[in-house]
C-alpha cells in the first residue's frame, strides 16, 4: 500500500543491548494499492481492521509482534501524556 499522508509517531530499539537497530513507527492515511517486489522470505496478507478489532486480536493472542503492540499502545495512550 502507498500512503497519501504519513505522521511519525515514535522510534525505538527493538533489541537494546543486542543490536543498534532502530525502528520507526508511522501512522498512515489515504492508503492506495501499490505493487512492490517482495523479498524471497516474505509471506504476508493485507487486511483492514478497526482499532477495536486490533485490540481484540491482541487480547486473544492473534497479534503478538512487538512492532504492532508498540504502535497500538502508543496510539491508545491519553492525549495529554
Backbone as JSON Lines, residues from 0, in Angstrom:
{"i":0,"aa":"X","n":[0.85,-1.18,0.0],"ca":[0.0,0.0,0.0],"c":[0.9,1.24,0.0]}
{"i":1,"aa":"X","n":[0.41,2.29,-0.64],"ca":[1.13,3.55,-0.69],"c":[0.31,4.59,0.1]}
{"i":2,"aa":"X","n":[0.95,5.25,1.08],"ca":[0.21,6.23,1.88],"c":[0.07,7.57,1.17]}
{"i":3,"aa":"X","n":[-1.07,8.23,1.42],"ca":[-1.24,9.6,0.95],"c":[-0.59,10.57,1.92]}
{"i":4,"aa":"X","n":[-0.62,10.21,3.22],"ca":[-0.05,11.06,4.27],"c":[0.54,10.18,5.36]}
{"i":5,"aa":"X","n":[1.69,10.59,5.89],"ca":[2.35,9.87,6.98],"c":[2.61,10.82,8.15]}
{"i":6,"aa":"X","n":[2.47,10.3,9.37],"ca":[2.85,11.05,10.57],"c":[3.76,10.15,11.39]}
{"i":7,"aa":"X","n":[4.97,10.62,11.68],"ca":[5.88,9.83,12.51],"c":[5.37,9.84,13.95]}
{"i":8,"aa":"X","n":[5.25,8.65,14.53],"ca":[4.79,8.53,15.91],"c":[5.95,8.47,16.88]}
{"i":9,"aa":"X","n":[6.89,7.57,16.65],"ca":[8.0,7.37,17.58],"c":[9.06,6.49,16.93]}
{"i":10,"aa":"X","n":[10.21,6.43,17.57],"ca":[11.22,5.45,17.17],"c":[11.67,4.72,18.42]}
{"i":11,"aa":"X","n":[12.18,3.5,18.22],"ca":[12.53,2.64,19.34],"c":[13.59,1.63,18.92]}
{"i":12,"aa":"X","n":[14.24,1.05,19.93],"ca":[15.23,0.0,19.7],"c":[14.58,-1.35,20.02]}
{"i":13,"aa":"X","n":[14.38,-2.22,19.03],"ca":[13.7,-3.48,19.29],"c":[14.53,-4.47,20.12]}
{"i":14,"aa":"X","n":[15.85,-4.38,20.07],"ca":[16.7,-5.3,20.83],"c":[17.86,-4.55,21.46]}
{"i":15,"aa":"X","n":[17.59,-3.65,22.42],"ca":[18.68,-2.9,23.03],"c":[19.65,-3.84,23.73]}
{"i":16,"aa":"X","n":[20.91,-3.49,23.64],"ca":[21.94,-4.33,24.24],"c":[22.41,-5.45,23.35]}
{"i":17,"aa":"X","n":[21.65,-5.75,22.31],"ca":[22.0,-6.81,21.37],"c":[22.36,-6.21,20.02]}
{"i":18,"aa":"X","n":[21.59,-5.2,19.63],"ca":[21.77,-4.58,18.32],"c":[21.51,-3.09,18.42]}
{"i":19,"aa":"X","n":[22.14,-2.33,17.55],"ca":[21.9,-0.89,17.49],"c":[20.77,-0.53,16.54]}
{"i":20,"aa":"X","n":[20.06,-1.56,16.03],"ca":[18.96,-1.31,15.09],"c":[17.9,-0.42,15.74]}
{"i":21,"aa":"X","n":[17.46,0.58,14.99],"ca":[16.42,1.5,15.46],"c":[15.25,1.42,14.49]}
{"i":22,"aa":"X","n":[14.04,1.3,15.01],"ca":[12.84,1.22,14.18],"c":[12.02,2.49,14.36]}
{"i":23,"aa":"X","n":[11.24,2.8,13.35],"ca":[10.41,4.0,13.34],"c":[8.97,3.58,13.08]}
{"i":24,"aa":"X","n":[8.03,4.12,13.87],"ca":[6.61,3.81,13.7],"c":[5.9,5.04,13.13]}
{"i":25,"aa":"X","n":[5.08,4.8,12.12],"ca":[4.34,5.86,11.46],"c":[2.86,5.53,11.45]}
{"i":26,"aa":"X","n":[2.03,6.56,11.39],"ca":[0.6,6.41,11.17],"c":[0.35,6.88,9.74]}
{"i":27,"aa":"X","n":[-0.38,6.08,8.96],"ca":[-0.59,6.39,7.55],"c":[-2.08,6.56,7.26]}
{"i":28,"aa":"X","n":[-2.39,7.51,6.37],"ca":[-3.75,7.75,5.9],"c":[-3.78,7.7,4.38]}
{"i":29,"aa":"X","n":[-4.98,7.6,3.85],"ca":[-5.15,7.67,2.41],"c":[-4.4,6.59,1.66]}
{"i":30,"aa":"X","n":[-4.47,5.36,2.17],"ca":[-3.73,4.26,1.56],"c":[-4.32,3.88,0.2]}
{"i":31,"aa":"X","n":[-3.44,3.65,-0.75],"ca":[-3.84,3.22,-2.08],"c":[-3.03,1.98,-2.45]}
{"i":32,"aa":"X","n":[-3.64,1.04,-3.15],"ca":[-2.9,-0.16,-3.56],"c":[-1.67,0.19,-4.38]}
{"i":33,"aa":"X","n":[-0.58,-0.52,-4.12],"ca":[0.68,-0.35,-4.86],"c":[1.35,-1.71,-4.95]}
{"i":34,"aa":"X","n":[2.17,-1.87,-5.96],"ca":[2.87,-3.14,-6.16],"c":[4.36,-2.93,-5.92]}
{"i":35,"aa":"X","n":[4.95,-3.83,-5.15],"ca":[6.39,-3.79,-4.88],"c":[6.91,-5.22,-4.87]}
{"i":36,"aa":"X","n":[8.16,-5.38,-5.13],"ca":[8.79,-6.71,-5.08],"c":[8.9,-7.18,-3.63]}
{"i":37,"aa":"X","n":[8.47,-8.4,-3.38],"ca":[8.64,-9.0,-2.05],"c":[10.02,-9.63,-1.96]}
{"i":38,"aa":"X","n":[10.55,-9.67,-0.75],"ca":[11.77,-10.44,-0.51],"c":[11.43,-11.92,-0.63]}
{"i":39,"aa":"X","n":[12.43,-12.74,-0.91],"ca":[12.2,-14.18,-1.07],"c":[11.51,-14.82,0.14]}
{"i":40,"aa":"X","n":[11.89,-14.36,1.33],"ca":[11.37,-14.97,2.55],"c":[10.12,-14.28,3.09]}
{"i":41,"aa":"X","n":[9.58,-13.32,2.36],"ca":[8.38,-12.61,2.82],"c":[7.11,-13.38,2.45]}
{"i":42,"aa":"X","n":[6.21,-13.44,3.4],"ca":[4.9,-14.04,3.17],"c":[3.91,-13.26,4.03]}
{"i":43,"aa":"X","n":[3.09,-12.46,3.4],"ca":[2.13,-11.66,4.16],"c":[0.83,-11.53,3.39]}
{"i":44,"aa":"X","n":[-0.2,-11.13,4.13],"ca":[-1.53,-10.94,3.57],"c":[-2.06,-9.61,4.08]}
{"i":45,"aa":"X","n":[-2.61,-8.79,3.21],"ca":[-3.15,-7.49,3.6],"c":[-4.55,-7.65,4.17]}
{"i":46,"aa":"X","n":[-4.89,-6.79,5.12],"ca":[-6.23,-6.78,5.68],"c":[-6.53,-5.41,6.24]}
{"i":47,"aa":"X","n":[-7.79,-5.11,6.43],"ca":[-8.23,-3.84,7.01],"c":[-8.96,-4.15,8.31]}
{"i":48,"aa":"X","n":[-8.53,-3.49,9.4],"ca":[-9.1,-3.75,10.72],"c":[-9.32,-2.44,11.45]}
{"i":49,"aa":"X","n":[-10.39,-2.36,12.22],"ca":[-10.64,-1.18,13.04],"c":[-9.72,-1.24,14.26]}
{"i":50,"aa":"X","n":[-9.61,-0.1,14.93],"ca":[-8.8,-0.03,16.14],"c":[-9.3,-1.01,17.19]}
{"i":51,"aa":"X","n":[-10.62,-1.11,17.36],"ca":[-11.17,-2.04,18.36],"c":[-10.95,-3.49,17.95]}
{"i":52,"aa":"X","n":[-11.0,-3.8,16.66],"ca":[-10.71,-5.16,16.2],"c":[-9.26,-5.53,16.52]}
{"i":53,"aa":"X","n":[-8.35,-4.6,16.3],"ca":[-6.94,-4.87,16.6],"c":[-6.77,-5.13,18.1]}
{"i":54,"aa":"X","n":[-7.44,-4.34,18.94],"ca":[-7.38,-4.56,20.39],"c":[-7.85,-5.95,20.76]}
{"i":55,"aa":"X","n":[-8.95,-6.41,20.17],"ca":[-9.45,-7.76,20.45],"c":[-8.45,-8.82,19.97]}
{"i":56,"aa":"X","n":[-7.85,-8.61,18.81],"ca":[-6.88,-9.56,18.28],"c":[-5.66,-9.66,19.19]}
{"i":57,"aa":"X","n":[-5.24,-8.54,19.78],"ca":[-4.12,-8.54,20.72],"c":[-4.51,-9.33,21.97]}
{"i":58,"aa":"X","n":[-5.7,-9.05,22.52],"ca":[-6.14,-9.75,23.74],"c":[-6.28,-11.26,23.53]}
{"i":59,"aa":"X","n":[-6.66,-11.68,22.33],"ca":[-6.8,-13.11,22.01],"c":[-5.46,-13.76,21.66]}
{"i":60,"aa":"X","n":[-4.39,-12.97,21.56],"ca":[-3.08,-13.51,21.22],"c":[-2.87,-13.71,19.73]}
{"i":61,"aa":"X","n":[-3.77,-13.19,18.9],"ca":[-3.63,-13.31,17.46],"c":[-2.56,-12.35,16.91]}
{"i":62,"aa":"X","n":[-2.35,-11.26,17.63],"ca":[-1.28,-10.31,17.3],"c":[-0.36,-10.28,18.5]}
{"i":63,"aa":"X","n":[0.91,-10.6,18.29],"ca":[1.86,-10.63,19.4],"c":[3.21,-10.01,19.05]}
{"i":64,"aa":"X","n":[3.34,-9.44,17.84],"ca":[4.64,-8.88,17.48],"c":[4.82,-7.5,18.12]}
{"i":65,"aa":"X","n":[6.03,-7.25,18.57],"ca":[6.34,-6.03,19.31],"c":[6.08,-4.75,18.54]}
{"i":66,"aa":"X","n":[6.35,-4.74,17.25],"ca":[6.16,-3.51,16.47],"c":[4.69,-3.09,16.47]}
{"i":67,"aa":"X","n":[3.8,-4.05,16.28],"ca":[2.38,-3.73,16.28],"c":[1.91,-3.31,17.67]}
{"i":68,"aa":"X","n":[2.38,-4.01,18.7],"ca":[1.99,-3.68,20.07],"c":[2.43,-2.27,20.44]}
{"i":69,"aa":"X","n":[3.66,-1.9,20.1],"ca":[4.16,-0.56,20.42],"c":[3.31,0.5,19.73]}
{"i":70,"aa":"X","n":[3.04,0.33,18.46],"ca":[2.22,1.3,17.74],"c":[0.81,1.4,18.3]}
{"i":71,"aa":"X","n":[0.2,0.26,18.57],"ca":[-1.17,0.24,19.1],"c":[-1.25,0.96,20.45]}
{"i":72,"aa":"X","n":[-0.37,0.58,21.38],"ca":[-0.45,1.17,22.71],"c":[0.03,2.62,22.74]}
{"i":73,"aa":"X","n":[0.89,3.0,21.82],"ca":[1.26,4.41,21.71],"c":[0.03,5.23,21.31]}
{"i":74,"aa":"X","n":[-0.73,4.75,20.34],"ca":[-1.93,5.47,19.91],"c":[-3.01,5.46,20.97]}
{"i":75,"aa":"X","n":[-3.02,4.45,21.83],"ca":[-4.06,4.32,22.86],"c":[-3.81,5.22,24.06]}
{"i":76,"aa":"X","n":[-2.58,5.71,24.23],"ca":[-2.26,6.5,25.42],"c":[-3.1,7.78,25.46]}
{"i":77,"aa":"X","n":[-3.4,8.28,26.67],"ca":[-4.14,9.55,26.76],"c":[-3.38,10.67,26.04]}
{"i":78,"aa":"X","n":[-4.12,11.56,25.4],"ca":[-3.52,12.62,24.58],"c":[-2.68,13.6,25.39]}
{"i":79,"aa":"X","n":[-2.93,13.74,26.69],"ca":[-2.2,14.74,27.49],"c":[-0.91,14.19,28.09]}
{"i":80,"aa":"X","n":[-0.5,13.01,27.73],"ca":[0.75,12.45,28.28],"c":[1.86,12.56,27.28]}
